[in-house]
């Protein structure tokens, strides 16, 4: 029995026969844009014995995609420094509820955007989804820059949040689907690096806000530039071949593979893609189908990873570290710079190691490092007995925690999950997992100060440390290593026909 990928292109034998029989071409009808590939080349490419696709061809597409992560980081930090000036100019100085809403309403918008990201990415494609996510970011930033009322600021921030929720899941999908296997981990780390750069740039742009009246409006106007660049840049980027194939647009998928991998690797890439699609009925999956059947296991892994990532306490550190630093006499500006450098340094190291050590090692080691850092903070909270030593333990614990997070727990889940999700469910499963991320993020941020008051820092930090240990154990038991494997090899190994 032979499996047909496209009768007008070439035929493919079942996977169990491929070791005995090479791919069979139909020379008379093979598309003219792909020259015949010598049999030795095909065998070397398929077996991994020859040179793989060049990373240079896909790099520009990945860089344009990571602009959405830069925007995510920028908008996460853009109101930190200017918040006091914003509250003064818009007339809600001293209203802590209003100030909290200006900061956190993005989380509500992000949840809404994330909830629909899977359907949008599957419905209109990855490129158009990027452009759609840039639109509310441009409009929302402009409204925030022009407004003279609290209501206008909240509307602008909510619109920005919808773009923040829609963009990152699509970026994880897109980068995973367009990257060659040998550099997919490295490219996946670009997301975390771009987020760090966005936060740092927002802090730098906000520096003159106390010296120049109305400078906070400039901070919002600046945000429209990368959003516009992404919307325009995506016109020249490749569409995801996996999405095109799933839509039945086979010839277009071949053309995009040629743009991303080069003509010599199109045939083997298409053959791998067709092998993973066997057994699917071609119909779009419903969200309810993610909770049972053969897809439940990978979805469970994904949602649990994102929940543990947030329950580790990372956002309590990011959101409230300035309070800790000020309590031990460290200026907030210096604290933000130190945390930004720590976050960026870890992200760069993760980029260099992702395709060498692998996802599982970095993720497990990262959670253990975070657990140790939380122990340092718990011990440092005992100032009555430690005196000045507690300052070094608290500050060192925070910086080590951020560094450990950026080495694995930060960048790996967004890269690993699109790798282990089959093409059929990838977009919707990522939307579901990211929605869990935003929900847990919201409740941790909402309850942190109350829990800190009720439980005390030592007990709360010990709980966070215990969650990190549990997360490391969960990774070791349930997460598979995906380093160097094609998406189709991962899918076949995880989802064998039942």
ABEGO torsion letter per residue (X at the ends): XBBBABAAABBBBBAAAAAABBBBBBAAABBAABBBBBAAAAAAAAAGABBBBBAAAAAAAAAAAAAAAAAAAAAAAAAAAAAAAAAAAAGABGBAAAAAAAAAAAAAAAAAAAAAAAAAAAAAEAAAAAAAAAAAAAAAAAAAAABABAAAAAAAAAAAAAAAAAAAAAAAAAAAAABBAAAAAAAAAAAAAAAAAAAAAAAAAAAAAAABBGAAAAAAAAAAAAAAAAAAAAAABBBBAAAAAAAGBAAAAAAAAAAAAEAAAAAAAAAAAAAAABGBAGBBBBAAAAABEAAAAAAAAAAAAAAAAAAAGAAAAAAAAAAAAAAAGBBAAAAAAAAAAAAAAAAAAAAAAAAAAEAAAAAAAAAAAAAAAAAAAAAAABAAAAEAAAAAAAAAAAAAAAAAAAAAAAAAAAAAAAAABBAAAAAAAAAAAAAAAAAAAAAAAAAAAAAAAAAEAAAAAAAAAAAAAAAAAAAAAABBBABGBBAAAAAAAABBBX
